[in-house]
Amino acid sequence: MELNEAIAGRRAVREYTNQPVDQATILRLIDAAVRAPSAVNQQPYFFTVVREQDVLDRISRGAKAFMLASLADSRHAEHFRLRLSEPNFQVFYHAPVLVLISAIEQAPWIVEDCALAAENLMLAAYAAGLGTCWIGFAQGFLNTPDGKAMLNLPAQCVPVAPIIVGHPRSPVPKVPRTAPDVRWIG
Ligand SMILES: Cc1cc2nc3c(=O)[nH]c(=O)nc-3n(C[C@H](O)[C@H](O)[C@H](O)COP(=O)(O)O)c2cc1C
């Protein structure tokens, strides 16, 4: 797939079929992720691949409770509160796979490094006919000792990018973008 087609066509996918994603495909996506630039080429991250729906359900319950308890007043707080209070809402949309990109430990630029790897992974997934979505709702909880324990993550690591992956149930309509705010100097 042509790069601009992937950049323009990738969407956050929130409805998936039950079709699993095979291990070789997941490894290809991770290979694309590590080709992203990283500060001093440290690649300071590791990947946790979760395919157990029971585990994803448990993390989702923890994430919803964590988010509801820590929602600050913001433009979206009421919308989030309603969504997170729905008993049947699973923050991972029952996707067959979660790839969590975590920094090995606190260090400068880990968030940037993990986010760049995540974008590569999402674009590669789109090119492979798969859907993805970054699940920010899970981030806070995964950074707690309880969240880390659910995935046997080391205490010093920093989970940054929880990306769900799966086969989209249907095409996702384009999401509008605001025009870029460009400020020229010279
Ligand atoms: C850091 C980050 C956190 C996000 N968290 C969530 C989330 O918790 N749940 C969700 O459904 N979408 C989440 N998204 C997806 C965005 O809502 C989505 O990317 C945005 O609406 C633009 O749509 P598009 O990706 O289809 O262009 C997140 C995206 C990013 C980059």
The ligand as a MOL file (V3000), in Angstrom:
LIG
                    3D

  0  0  0     0  0            999 V3000
M  V30 BEGIN CTAB
M  V30 COUNTS 31 33 0 0 0
M  V30 BEGIN ATOM
M  V30 1 C -3.6580 8.9340 22.9320 0
M  V30 2 C -4.9560 8.4320 22.3510 0
M  V30 3 C -5.9050 7.8890 23.1890 0
M  V30 4 C -7.0920 7.3820 22.6660 0
M  V30 5 N -7.9760 6.7640 23.5030 0
M  V30 6 C -9.0960 6.2070 22.9940 0
M  V30 7 C -9.9700 5.4500 23.8370 0
M  V30 8 O -9.7330 5.2490 25.0290 0
M  V30 9 N -11.0810 4.9220 23.2810 0
M  V30 10 C -11.3850 5.0950 21.9520 0
M  V30 11 O -12.4250 4.6070 21.5130 0
M  V30 12 N -10.5700 5.8040 21.1290 0
M  V30 13 C -9.4320 6.3390 21.6110 0
M  V30 14 N -8.5520 6.9950 20.7840 0
M  V30 15 C -8.8660 7.1190 19.3320 0
M  V30 16 C -9.2580 8.5420 18.9620 0
M  V30 17 O -10.5350 8.8270 19.4980 0
M  V30 18 C -9.2390 8.6770 17.4320 0
M  V30 19 O -7.9310 8.4650 16.9730 0
M  V30 20 C -9.7380 10.0600 16.9900 0
M  V30 21 O -11.1070 10.2090 17.2760 0
M  V30 22 C -9.5140 10.3170 15.5020 0
M  V30 23 O -10.1310 9.3000 14.7300 0
M  V30 24 P -9.2670 8.4480 13.6740 0
M  V30 25 O -8.1790 7.7360 14.4390 0
M  V30 26 O -10.2540 7.5030 13.0490 0
M  V30 27 O -8.6900 9.3920 12.6830 0
M  V30 28 C -7.3580 7.4810 21.2760 0
M  V30 29 C -6.3870 8.0370 20.4280 0
M  V30 30 C -5.1890 8.4780 20.9510 0
M  V30 31 C -4.1460 9.0170 20.0060 0
M  V30 END ATOM
M  V30 BEGIN BOND
M  V30 1 1 1 2
M  V30 2 1 2 3
M  V30 3 2 2 30
M  V30 4 2 3 4
M  V30 5 1 4 5
M  V30 6 1 4 28
M  V30 7 2 5 6
M  V30 8 1 6 7
M  V30 9 1 6 13
M  V30 10 2 7 8
M  V30 11 1 7 9
M  V30 12 1 9 10
M  V30 13 2 10 11
M  V30 14 1 10 12
M  V30 15 2 12 13
M  V30 16 1 13 14
M  V30 17 1 14 15
M  V30 18 1 14 28
M  V30 19 1 15 16
M  V30 20 1 16 17
M  V30 21 1 16 18
M  V30 22 1 18 19
M  V30 23 1 18 20
M  V30 24 1 20 21
M  V30 25 1 20 22
M  V30 26 1 22 23
M  V30 27 1 23 24
M  V30 28 2 24 25
M  V30 29 1 24 26
M  V30 30 1 24 27
M  V30 31 2 28 29
M  V30 32 1 29 30
M  V30 33 1 30 31
M  V30 END BOND
M  V30 END CTAB
M  END
